[in-house]
């Protein structure tokens, strides 16, 4: 479960304050499929970053699996992101100087673990996502859809419980976008909590629950 | 396929360096020049030290020198010794010859840079007056002829044994020197032998000598004016005892400040200490260029961090800790410095090889280790600030960076 309790995020520029989020309280239960819907500037990405422990709120509390995380150390938050959360971004956010394989296994290297055979696991993931033959390619040698599949493989390598996808189809054509959404939804069917941030109402309607933001506030 | 984190770290660092080849080359150049300065200065220093040590070793072991004046192990006191009016007498030499611990006792009278003539040829060499023991003491090897013996000394024969350079300068072909006459300080000497070329020496350059029995020059009164006495102990373990006995014998007739008994190793250490001090100073000056190189590394690393802010954000998002980012950039900084050090070492080695016929500079393992160690330290020191900046970036700000 991820619980956001009365959270605000304020950016200050001189004497001007800008509220990216204002008094938001949201709970996402384990195994849920939730869409965060809003137009550009509504605060949806900010909400995702806070839920994904990438950012801290200016006010309020964040709970991850019933533990208060807003006071955790940077290292502990990194560890949680590494092992419990998988991110999928609109711009794929792959590291261009690393091969597909290296991008996928990078979270495993940061975990400093040796609990599973990483090569086997990575290749299986690439196989399941139908890009096994691309393992030695570099991201700039792949299509958008292929890059997003690599990003999904990277998000899954540590077997996280939560998948947070920020506009995962934003840089893809509609056909490819549907394929990606289908992959993400299949992960939810396997028990992973799926949170998709989107401005696309039709995509949001596929989720079991919608969180709607407008100007940093919760509308529904 | 990379399955090891540290190999991936190394690979990423090298790729990053190679991505901006010109920039990396200019940075490496700074370190390379710095390393070359330091390594070559150390190599020259080592070569000179080895050369000095070899010269002293040529003098032999178990050796003692009894010299005029007080020398306490530092080179400055050498000039005080030279200025002293005190000289040894033949009786002192004869007393020391009676010591059971002494194998060889040789008195030496020296007049440097005297005009030596033979026919129309002349040469400025050193006149050395001594006894028959000098041949063994100075380890002369005969090129032609022989050294004078005790009967020459007893009969006050006016004979001469020439150093190699002296013979070449006066006779072109040293073989022709034997039987010929040389004139030194108005005294005509018959040449009876020529030494093989020695190549350098200590107080007197052996190759420029004219050696004669001290009885051949009564007008110079060498028997009352020996400048130093050469002694060789019967064995290495008797050197200290011999030293004490010599001091005992001479102290009966002279004051403590009138003479010094020195082992060549003491002289060598004094010379090497002074030289090391000077060399260290020069190396320190050379190291300034390393600091400049290090600043170049820092500059490039700051640029590298700025270019990769988004990448840092992505890495942090997928679970990299601050120390992972710090390590990544420190490794890059160290590789950059090491690269410069390796090239600097290779070029230094080439320079040393090229000048080998003219100067015996030397690069040993210690110098290589110092060069590598210093370059790693430069990489860490100058790379740490940019690496910390990268590590302290807020993940969400970094990931949004365009």
Interface residues (C-beta under 8 A of the other chain):
Chain A: X49 X52 X54 X55 X74 X75 X78 X79 X81 X82 X83 X87 X89 X93 X94 X95 X97 X98 X101 X102 X105 X106 X107 X109 X110 X111 X112 X118 X119 X135 X136 X154 X158
Chain B: X1 X2 X3 X5 X8 X12 X15 X16 X19 X310 X311 X314 X315 X316 X317 X318 X319 X320 X321 X322 X324 X394 X395 X396 X399
